Amino acid sequence: MAKFDLSVLTVTLDQPVEKAYQVYCEYGGVLIKGLFTDYIDALNNELEPYISARHPGIDSLPEHMKDFAGRKTKRLTQVPLISKTFRESMIDHPYLMGCIDKIFENICDATWMNTTQIMQVEPGEKAQFLHRDSENYQIIRRMGKSAPEVTSNCIVALDDITEDMGATRVVAGSHLWDDFDRQAAYEETFPLELKKGDGFLFSGKVIHGAGANVSGKPRRAMAMAFNAGWLTPEEAFPMYMKWEMVKGLSQRAQQLLGFRSFHHTCLEGGSLWTVNFEELANYLEHAE
């Protein structure tokens, strides 16, 4: 199998968002070099006690999903609650938000953060089965390549990631397949080798899955996923975060975390996620 040339997927922060979006549309994903390089050390320091205390695997899942989550993979959610660095400096990064706005243009007027999840693939973990993130929303999956872009994920390298550490394997162009029921062969995948701080933003319609970790060290990455503002996200941020923690954040960050209402301003429609027809943030500001 020929090695995939990652340079065709790569943009830098000094290149226009339009370039990143062009790559995203053609291949199903774009590698943004150094997206979060300035923040990774601080983020890792804040996360380390929680990751160290975490046991691999998720016991509460059904048996078939335990393999999907990884029996030797540590998964940690609630990142915006745990990490001040994440919620104040990363969640609404201007370049990433510029890409998200392009991706969801004409789909929705605002976006939710779907989940923030640390995935530490420990040595000896086997490869995750290949999947599309849009499979969480089966009606979207059944629509195939014609489905609207309702979810997008950014894998962020919290350390250098190599193939033998379990780099995510991706099937470039699979978002444009005519048959979404076709199973991808291993030979169609390529390993997403990243440098610390890189981010790979990819469509929910792209086939991917964590690789096997045959190295002697863990592979640590973070998933920052987004979805259309009118679609239920995976993680219920307002259920475990308090308004006092987020009210000083940007309006965009509050929106992403579910602390602001969804208003149709460019596209037709009304408002969602309101309290007595009021903007949620206004209600929270004055609630006792």
N, C-alpha and C positions, 0 to 999 in steps of 0.2 A: 504494500500500500504506500503510495507516494505521500510524503509529508506535506501537510497543508501549509500554505504560506500565510502566516498570520498577518503579514504586513498589509495584505489587501483589506483586512478588517480594521486596521489601526488608524486612529486619529489622535491628534494632540490637542491640548487645551487652547492653543493659539490658532487652531483651525476653526472655521465657522460651524455652527450647529448644523447648518444645511448640509455640509459635507458628511457629518456623522449620520444624519438622517438618510442621506443617499445610500451610504454603506448598509445601514440598518435595513432599508427596504430591499436592497439587492440580495443580501446574504442572510437576513433574518437577525443580525446582531452586529454590534460595533464595539471594538475594543478601544476604550478611552485611556490612553497612557497617562499615568500619574494623577488620575482623577482625585484621589484622596491621600496622596503621599504625605502631605503636611500633617495629617491627623491620625495616622494609623498607630503610631507609638502611644499616643495619649489614649486612644480608644482601647488598645490592647491592655494597657495598664489598668483601666477601669473595669474591663471585662474579666481579667485574669482570675480573680478570686472566685467568680461565679463559674467559670469554665472548669477550673481545677476541682471544684466541688461537685461538678456534674458527672453523673454516671452515663456510660454509653447506652444507647438504645432507649426506646420509649415503651415502657411496660403496659401503658394504658391502651395502646393501639391494638386493633385486630391483628391476628397472626400474620396475614399476608402483607399488612402494612409495616410490620416490624422489619421485614427485609428491605422495604422501600426506604424507611427512615434510617436504616443501618444499625445492625446489632453492635457494631464497634464504632459508631459515630456519635459524638456528643452534639446535641442540638440545644441551643439556648435562645429563647425569645425574650421579649420585653426589653430590647436594647434601648429604646428611647427613655425608659424609666431608669435603667442602670447607668447609662452613659451620658453625662453632661456634654461631652465632646460631640457625640452623635447628634443630640437634639439641638445644640446651639450652632454647630459648624458644618454638619454633614447632610442633614435631612433635606435641606432646601438649597443645596449647592447650585449656584447659578447655571453652570454648564449642564449639569444633569437635568435641572428643571427645564432648561431650554430644549433639551432633547425630548423630555416627557411631553412638553407642550406640542411639539411637532408630531409626535407619535399619536397623541389623542386628539389632535385637531380634527374638527368635524365629527368627533365621537362624543365628546362631553365638554362641558365648560369648566370642570374642576376634577381633580383626581384625589383618590384616597391612597394612603400607603397601605398596601395589602398585607405585608408582613416585613419584619426585620428579624433575621434569624442567623445565628452563628452556627456554622456547620464544621465541626472539627473531626475530620476523618482520621481515625487512629490506624496505626500500622496493622496490617492483616485484614482490614475491611475489604470485602469483595465489591465488585462493581454494582452500582445501583442500576435497576432496569430502566431502559430508555423510556422517556415520556414527554408529553407536552404539558406545560403549566395550565393551559386553557382547559385541560381535562377536568379541572375543578368545576367548570361550568359546561356541563355536557351538551347543552343546546348549541353553544358556540363551537364545540368540537365537531358536532354533527354537520355544521355549516361548512366545515373545511376551510379552504383558502379564501373563500368569499366572506367569511365571518368578519365582523368589525374587530379592530384591535382593542380588546377590552382589558388585557393584562400584559404587563411587561416587567421583566426582572433584571436587576443589575447584580452580578456576582462580583464582589469586591475581594481582592486578595489581601489578607491580613498578614501574610508572609509570602515569600517567593514560593510559587507553586509549580512543580514539575510533573511530568507525566507519571513517573513512578510513585509519586506521593498521592495519586488519585485525582489528578486534574480532571475537571468536568469535561466530558466528551460531548461534542456538538455535531449535529448534522446540518451543515450549512445549506441554506436554500430549502429546507424541509417545510418552511411556512408556505411555500408555493406549490407543494405537491398536489396533484389532482386527487389522489386517494389518501385520505388521512387514516384509513384503516391499515394501510401497508406498514408492516414492521420494518424498521431500519436494521440493516446488517451492521455488524461491528466495523466492517471495512469502509462503511460510509461515514464513520465518525472521525473526528480529529480531537486531540487533547488540547485543552485550553490552558496553555502554560502562561502564567502571569507573573509579573514582578509585583512586589509589595506596593500596594496603593493603586494598582491598576483596577479598572472596572470594565466588565463586559456586560453591556446592555443588550438584551435580546427579547425577541417577541415571544409571547405566550404560545404561539403556534409552532415554535421551533423545537425539534426533538433534541433532547439532551439527557444527561445523567452523570452522576459522579463516577469517576473511574475507580479501579481497585488500587488500594494503597499497598504497594509491595516494597516500600522503602522502610527505613527504620525510624521515621519521624512522622508526627501528625501533620495533616494538611488543614490549615485553618482559613476559612473564608466566611464572608457574610453575604446573605441574600437580602437585597433591598428591592422588594417587589411593589408594583403600583397597579391600580386598576381604575377603571372609569368610576367617576364619583357617584353614579347611580347603581353601582353593583356592590353587593356585600363583600367586604374584605375578609381575609382569613383570620386576622388578628384583631380582637376587640379592644383597641387601645384605650378608649374612654372608660372601660370597665376597671382598669387597674392604674390609670394615671389620673391625677387631680388637676383641676383647672388652675390652681395656684402654681403648679409646676410649668404649665405651658403658656400662661397668659402673657408672659414677657417675650415669647418667641415671635417670629415673624408671622404675619397673617397666613402666608403660604404654609408654614410648618404646622400651624394650628389646623388649617384645612386638611392637610395630609393625615393628621392624627385623629381627625373626626371631631374636632372641637369647633367647627364652623359649619354653617348650613351650606347646602349645595344649591346654587342659584343658576338658572339658565339665563345667561346674559347675552351670548352670541347666538346660540341655537334656540329653537322654539321649545317652550315648556315652562313649568313653574318652579317652585322651590321645594326642596326635600330636606329632611333631617332638621325640622324646625320645632319650636315650642310655642304653641298657641299662635301660629303664623309669624312668630318673631325669629330673627336671626339668633341662632343658638349661642353664639359668643356673647351677644348682648344679654341674653337671659342668664348665662353663667356669671357674667360680670356683676350682675345685680342680685343673684340668688344668695340667700343667707346660708 
